[in-house]
Amino acid sequence: VAALQDEKNSLMSENEIMNDRLEQLDDSLDDPNTVVAKKYFSAQLQLEQLQEENFRLEAAKDDYRVHCEDLEKQLIELQHRNDELTSLAEESR
């Protein structure tokens, strides 16, 4: 029992130390002048910019897909029209 109590006390002490370190890290993120906070906010800003660019590129991709589908439809129509005109030209000959 004594050994378990010692181990418990040791773990509680270690847990307390870890919690203190965690609070220090949280505090360093709250202070915008620390190096960690600057890197964090810079990374966060870069992430937001990349997400916006990704959204913009996805929208452009969708626009190009629609445009490509329209062009494919026009191509099919023009091919049919070409076939009709070719057969009419052959008839005329």
Stockholm file with secondary structure:
# STOCKHOLM 1.0

chainA/1-93         VAALQDEKNSLMSENEIMNDRLEQLDDSLDDPNTVVAKKYFSAQLQLEQLQEENFRLEAAKDDYRVHCEDLEKQLIELQHRNDELTSLAEESR
#=GR chainA/1-93 SS CHHHHHHHHHHHHHHHHHHHHHHHHHHHHHSTTSHHHHHHHHHHHHHHHHHHHHHHHHHHHHHHHHHHHHHHHHHHHHHHHHHHHHHHHHHHC
#=GC SS_cons        CHHHHHHHHHHHHHHHHHHHHHHHHHHHHHSTTSHHHHHHHHHHHHHHHHHHHHHHHHHHHHHHHHHHHHHHHHHHHHHHHHHHHHHHHHHHC
//
